[in-house]
């Protein structure tokens, strides 16, 4: 894969320099959050979409830390295949759209694969929505309409902040607005509305401004047969894409935000502009953040965390920390449900609280970029054995990669609700490792893994 080498190297140099200046330990995990540490520049209002093995981020970016108002001068597309190494795909300038001139109001945006190519919807300031097309996210982009897709005054809301849902039946829907949201099905070519947009009804909404008030930047996604409408960090659900939607809560809970991303902020749920996306079967939440030094509400970063759904459709609070996603730190517990890729496995509501990973015979789960793994580590797993027999194999680099060790599972299910600790000695080199857990045994669930950790062998 071609990588955006220069921004990544600059980010690494900055991280290492800061660590040395603060007398930090030599052990460092390259910061996954905020992702400006990975791409070399802050971005904001992220909207992610996965397509053919890559995640594409359609985003804005604040112009300067000195700004005292929103100053956004173009739009970006970045892509990644591992959520760590990002490549700049293309830039869209307002003068290359119907706007025909530079602007500081290149507001929230979102692109999707559609009609054999790509459609990129953008806020032309706070009151108009445009669309451009290209064969690939790398462009070149062109404005086929030469005018707004949704013009000022068409609906009793500000026509801005478009979000697109591609439904299971192939239909595409656009939702937009500020405080009052409207939704419509798009024509198959994505260049017009197939119907008059209708208002979205939300039962007893709540947002960063209080009761019965939402926010700008609505977003739609679908999971488990339910439609999720979100704004900032808040969300509501419905069985019908048009609603009405039932308010459920916020995915930001201070207890799940690490102290370094809390700072002295009392408004952790404000201006998140979050977007939910699925990649390799795992769900994620990408959102704005301005908690870090040198950031303000007009010069923002992006953070990403894992998303897990409860059996009743609620979304559990999203953990926001420095490690982020796509990598792991062997210096502590690794939550098994936070995998990068999996087959024959799924996340379940944990028998002893939270979530765990259920793996079936023939299944395989990947955890890449595990930092600080000691040589010949003892892998300690907290698990619940659900079926008779079977073996867990621990392999490096691929599901059929080098065997590091194996663990025979018990021939009787464990007592319900009680996790046990099982350990296996691995034969591995130290440093950053790519671990696969492969289940061999009869069809059906073999065990549920809550978490695991790497321990140095005795005497080290």
C-alpha positions in Angstrom: 0.0 0.0 0.0 1.2 3.5 -0.8 1.3 5.6 2.4 1.3 9.3 3.2 4.9 9.0 4.5 5.8 12.6 5.2 2.9 13.5 7.5 3.3 10.2 9.4 7.1 10.7 9.9 6.5 14.3 11.1 3.9 13.0 13.5 6.2 10.3 14.8 9.0 12.8 15.3 6.7 15.1 17.2 5.5 12.3 19.5 9.0 11.0 20.2 10.3 14.6 20.8 7.5 15.3 23.3 8.1 12.0 25.1 11.8 12.9 25.5 11.1 16.4 26.7 8.8 15.1 29.4 11.1 12.4 30.5 8.6 9.7 29.4 9.5 6.0 29.4 11.0 4.5 26.2 7.9 2.4 25.7 5.6 4.4 23.4 2.5 3.5 21.4 2.1 5.7 18.3 -0.9 7.8 19.2 -4.0 6.5 17.4 -6.1 9.4 18.8 -6.4 12.1 17.7 -5.8 11.0 14.2 -4.0 14.2 13.4 -1.0 12.4 15.0 -1.3 9.9 12.1 -2.0 12.2 9.1 0.0 15.3 10.1 -2.9 17.8 10.2 -6.1 18.3 12.2 -9.3 17.4 10.5 -12.9 17.7 11.6 -16.5 16.8 10.9 -15.4 13.3 9.9 -17.6 11.0 7.9 -16.3 7.6 7.2 -17.5 5.0 4.7 -15.9 1.5 4.1 -15.6 0.3 0.5 -13.6 -2.6 -1.0 -11.2 -3.0 1.9 -10.6 0.6 2.6 -12.2 3.3 4.8 -12.6 6.7 3.2 -12.9 9.8 5.4 -14.7 12.8 3.9 -13.8 15.7 6.1 -13.5 19.4 6.7 -10.5 21.0 8.3 -10.2 24.2 10.3 -7.7 26.6 8.8 -5.8 28.0 11.7 -5.4 27.7 15.5 -5.7 31.5 15.5 -9.2 31.5 14.1 -12.0 33.0 16.3 -14.8 31.6 14.1 -15.2 28.7 11.7 -12.8 29.0 8.8 -13.0 26.1 6.5 -11.6 26.6 2.9 -11.9 23.2 1.2 -12.8 19.6 1.7 -10.6 16.5 1.9 -10.8 12.8 1.3 -8.4 10.5 3.2 -8.3 6.7 3.1 -6.8 3.8 5.0 -6.8 0.0 5.1 -5.8 -0.4 8.7 -7.1 2.8 10.5 -3.5 3.8 11.2 -1.9 4.7 8.0 -3.8 7.4 6.0 -3.4 8.5 2.4 -4.7 11.8 1.1 -6.9 10.9 -1.9 -8.2 14.2 -3.2 -9.1 17.8 -2.3 -12.3 19.6 -3.4 -12.2 23.4 -3.7 -15.3 25.5 -3.6 -14.3 27.2 -6.8 -14.6 23.8 -8.6 -18.3 23.5 -7.6 -21.3 25.7 -8.4 -20.0 28.1 -5.7 -17.4 29.3 -8.4 -15.3 31.2 -5.8 -13.1 30.6 -2.7 -15.0 30.4 0.5 -14.4 30.0 4.2 -17.7 28.1 4.7 -16.8 24.6 3.4 -18.9 22.9 6.0 -19.8 19.3 6.8 -19.6 16.8 4.0 -20.1 13.1 3.1 -19.3 10.8 0.2 -20.6 7.4 -0.8 -20.1 4.9 -3.6 -23.2 5.1 -5.9 -24.4 4.6 -9.5 -21.1 3.0 -10.5 -19.0 5.8 -9.2 -18.9 8.2 -6.2 -21.2 11.0 -5.0 -19.8 13.6 -2.7 -22.4 15.8 -0.9 -21.2 19.0 0.7 -22.5 22.0 2.7 -22.0 25.1 0.6 -22.0 27.3 3.6 -24.9 27.0 6.1 -27.8 27.1 3.7 -27.2 25.0 0.6 -26.2 21.5 -0.3 -24.3 20.5 -3.4 -23.1 17.3 -5.0 -20.1 16.4 -7.1 -19.3 13.1 -8.9 -16.2 11.1 -9.7 -15.2 7.6 -10.8 -13.1 7.1 -7.6 -12.5 9.0 -4.4 -9.3 10.2 -6.0 -11.3 12.3 -8.4 -11.2 14.4 -10.5 -14.5 15.7 -9.2 -17.1 17.6 -11.3 -20.3 19.4 -10.5 -22.9 17.9 -12.9 -25.8 20.1 -11.8 -24.0 23.5 -11.7 -26.4 24.5 -8.9 -27.4 23.3 -5.4 -29.0 19.9 -5.0 -31.0 21.5 -2.1 -31.2 25.3 -2.2 -31.8 27.8 0.5 -35.4 28.2 1.4 -36.7 24.9 0.0 -37.3 23.6 3.5 -38.0 25.2 6.9 -34.5 24.4 8.1 -30.9 25.3 7.2 -30.1 23.2 4.1 -26.7 21.9 5.3 -24.9 19.0 6.9 -26.0 16.2 4.5 -25.6 12.5 5.5 -26.4 9.5 3.3 -27.7 6.1 4.3 -27.3 3.3 1.8 -30.0 0.8 2.9 -30.0 -3.0 2.5 -32.4 -2.9 -0.4 -30.1 -0.5 -2.4 -32.2 2.6 -1.7 -30.2 5.7 -0.7 -31.6 8.4 1.7 -30.3 11.9 2.5 -30.9 13.5 5.9 -30.0 17.1 6.6 -30.8 20.2 8.7 -30.1 22.0 11.9 -32.3 21.3 14.9 -35.1 20.3 12.5 -34.1 17.4 10.3 -35.6 16.4 6.9 -35.2 13.1 5.1 -35.8 12.0 1.5 -35.0 9.0 -0.8 -32.5 9.9 -3.5 -32.9 9.1 -7.1 -30.8 6.1 -8.3 -28.2 8.4 -9.8 -27.9 10.4 -6.5 -28.3 13.7 -8.3 -31.8 14.5 -7.3 -34.4 13.7 -4.7 -36.9 11.0 -5.6 -39.5 12.6 -3.3 -40.2 15.7 -1.3 -38.2 15.6 1.9 -40.3 15.1 5.0 -39.6 16.2 8.6 -38.1 13.7 11.0 -40.1 13.2 14.2 -38.0 12.4 17.4 -39.7 11.6 20.6 -38.4 13.7 23.5 -35.0 14.4 22.0 -32.0 15.7 24.0 -28.8 17.3 22.9 -25.9 19.5 24.1 -28.3 22.4 24.5 -30.8 20.6 26.7 -34.2 19.0 26.5 -36.2 18.8 23.3 -33.3 20.3 21.3 -31.1 18.4 18.9 -28.1 19.9 17.1 -26.8 20.3 13.6 -25.1 17.5 11.6 -27.6 14.6 11.7 -26.3 11.2 10.7 -28.0 7.9 9.8 -26.8 4.3 10.1 -28.5 0.9 10.4 -27.7 -2.0 12.7 -29.6 -5.1 13.7 -32.7 -4.0 11.8 -32.9 -0.7 13.5 -32.2 2.8 12.0 -30.1 5.1 14.1 -30.4 8.8 13.8 -27.6 10.6 15.7 -26.6 14.2 16.3 -23.4 15.3 18.1 -23.0 12.3 20.5 -26.7 11.7 21.0 -28.9 9.2 19.1 -32.4 7.8 18.6 -33.7 4.6 17.0 -36.6 3.6 14.8 -37.8 0.5 12.8 -38.6 2.8 9.9 -36.1 5.0 8.2 -38.6 7.9 8.1 -39.3 7.5 11.9 -40.6 8.4 14.3 -37.4 8.0 16.3 -37.2 7.1 20.0 -34.4 9.0 21.9 -32.0 6.6 23.6 -29.1 8.6 25.0 -25.5 9.7 24.3 -22.5 7.5 23.4 -20.1 9.8 25.3 -19.9 9.1 29.0 -17.1 10.9 31.0 -16.2 7.6 32.7 -15.2 6.1 29.3 -13.1 9.1 28.3 -9.5 8.9 29.4 -8.3 11.8 31.5 -6.1 13.1 28.8 -9.1 13.6 26.6 -11.2 15.1 29.3 -9.0 17.9 30.5 -11.1 20.6 32.2 -14.0 20.3 29.7 -17.4 20.1 31.3 -19.1 19.7 27.9 -17.7 16.4 26.6 -20.8 15.8 24.6 -20.6 19.1 22.7 -19.7 19.4 19.0 -18.9 15.7 18.4 -20.5 15.6 14.9 -20.2 11.9 15.2 -20.4 9.3 12.4 -20.8 5.5 12.8 -19.3 3.2 10.3 -18.6 -0.5 9.9 -15.3 -2.0 8.7 -14.5 -5.7 8.5 -17.6 -6.4 10.6 -16.5 -4.2 13.4 -18.3 -0.9 14.2 -16.7 2.4 15.0 -17.5 6.0 16.0 -15.6 8.9 14.6 -16.1 12.3 16.1 -14.7 15.8 16.6 -12.5 16.5 19.6 -10.7 19.7 20.8 -9.4 18.4 24.2 -5.7 18.4 23.2 -3.2 21.3 23.8 -3.3 23.8 20.9 -6.9 22.9 19.9 -10.0 25.1 20.2 -13.6 24.7 19.1 -12.5 26.4 15.8 -9.4 24.2 15.4 -10.4 20.6 16.0 -9.2 17.0 15.9 -10.9 13.7 15.2 -11.0 10.7 17.5 -12.2 7.1 16.8 -13.5 4.5 19.2 -15.1 1.0 19.1 -18.9 0.8 19.0 -20.8 -2.1 20.7 -24.6 -2.6 20.7 -26.6 -4.1 23.5 -29.3 -6.7 22.9 -32.1 -4.0 23.2 -30.4 -1.9 20.5 -28.8 0.6 22.9 -25.2 1.7 22.1 -22.8 1.3 24.9 -20.6 4.3 25.8 -17.6 4.6 23.4 -14.2 4.4 25.0 -11.9 7.3 23.9 -8.3 7.0 24.7 -4.8 7.6 23.2 -4.4 4.1 21.7 -7.5 4.5 19.6 -8.3 1.7 17.1 -6.5 -0.7 14.8 -3.7 -1.2 17.4 -3.2 -2.5 20.9 -1.0 -2.1 23.9 0.2 -5.3 25.5 1.1 -3.4 28.7 -2.5 -3.8 29.8 -5.6 -5.8 29.2 -6.9 -6.1 25.6 -10.7 -6.3 25.3 -11.4 -9.3 23.1 -14.4 -7.6 21.5 -12.2 -4.8 20.1 -10.9 -7.0 17.2 -9.8 -5.6 13.8 -11.1 -8.5 11.6 -13.1 -11.6 12.3 -14.9 -14.5 10.7 -16.8 -17.2 12.5 -17.0 -14.9 15.5 -19.2 -12.2 16.9 -19.5 -9.8 19.8 -22.0 -10.7 22.5 -23.4 -9.0 25.6 -21.0 -10.4 28.3 -22.3 -12.8 30.8 -20.5 -10.9 33.6 -21.1 -7.4 32.3 -20.0 -5.4 29.2 -19.2 -7.4 26.1 -17.1 -10.4 25.0 -16.1 -12.2 21.9 -17.8 -15.5 21.0 -15.8 -17.6 18.6 -17.0 -20.7 16.8 -15.2 -23.8 15.4 -13.5 -22.7 12.2 -13.5 -19.0 13.3 -10.5 -16.7 13.3 -10.0 -13.2 14.8 -7.2 -10.7 14.2 -5.5 -8.2 16.5 -2.8 -6.4 14.5 -0.2 -3.9 15.7 0.1 -5.2 19.3 2.8 -3.1 20.9 5.2 -4.1 23.7 4.7 -7.9 23.5 7.5 -9.6 25.6 9.5 -12.4 24.0 8.1 -15.9 24.7 5.1 -14.3 26.4 2.6 -16.0 28.6 -0.9 -15.2 27.1 -3.5 -15.0 29.9 -7.1 -15.1 28.8 -10.3 -14.5 30.7 -12.8 -16.7 29.0 -16.0 -18.8 29.4 -15.9 -22.2 27.7 -19.3 -22.9 26.1 -18.9 -26.3 24.3 -17.1 -29.6 24.7 -13.6 -29.8 23.3 -11.9 -27.7 20.7 -8.6 -25.9 20.6 -7.6 -22.2 20.4 -4.5 -21.7 18.2 -2.5 -18.5 18.4 -0.8 -17.6 15.1 1.3 -14.7 13.8 0.6 -12.7 10.7 -2.2 -14.7 9.2 -4.9 -17.3 10.2 -2.5 -19.9 8.8 0.6 -18.2 9.9 3.3 -19.4 12.2 1.9 -21.3 15.3 2.9 -19.5 18.5 1.0 -21.8 20.9 -2.3 -23.5 21.5 -4.8 -24.0 24.3 -7.1 -27.1 24.6 -10.5 -26.1 25.8 -12.4 -28.1 28.5 -14.7 -30.9 27.5 -17.6 -29.4 29.6 -19.1 -26.0 29.6 -18.1 -23.7 32.4 -20.5 -22.6 35.1 -22.7 -19.9 33.5 -21.7 -16.4 34.4 -18.2 -17.4 35.6 -15.1 -16.6 33.6 -12.0 -18.6 34.1 -8.4 -17.6 33.5 -6.4 -19.9 31.2 -2.8 -19.4 30.2 -0.6 -20.5 27.4 3.1 -20.1 26.8 3.9 -18.6 23.3 7.0 -18.9 21.2 7.3 -15.3 19.9 9.8 -12.5 19.3 9.4 -9.4 21.3 8.1 -6.1 20.0 5.1 -5.3 17.8 3.1 -8.4 16.8 0.1 -9.3 14.7 -1.9 -12.0 16.5 -4.6 -14.3 15.2 -6.8 -16.4 17.4 -8.0 -19.5 15.4 -10.6 -21.8 16.8 -10.4 -25.5 15.8 -13.2 -27.9 16.8 -16.9 -28.7 16.2 -19.3 -26.2 14.6 -20.9 -23.8 16.9 -19.6 -21.6 19.7 -16.5 -23.0 21.5 -15.8 -20.2 24.0 -16.4 -16.6 24.8 -13.3 -14.4 25.5 -13.7 -11.4 27.7 -10.1 -10.1 27.6 -6.5 -11.2 27.4 -3.1 -9.9 28.4 0.6 -10.7 27.7 2.9 -11.5 30.6 6.6 -11.8 30.6 7.7 -15.4 31.4 8.9 -16.1 34.9 12.4 -14.8 35.6 12.2 -11.8 33.2 
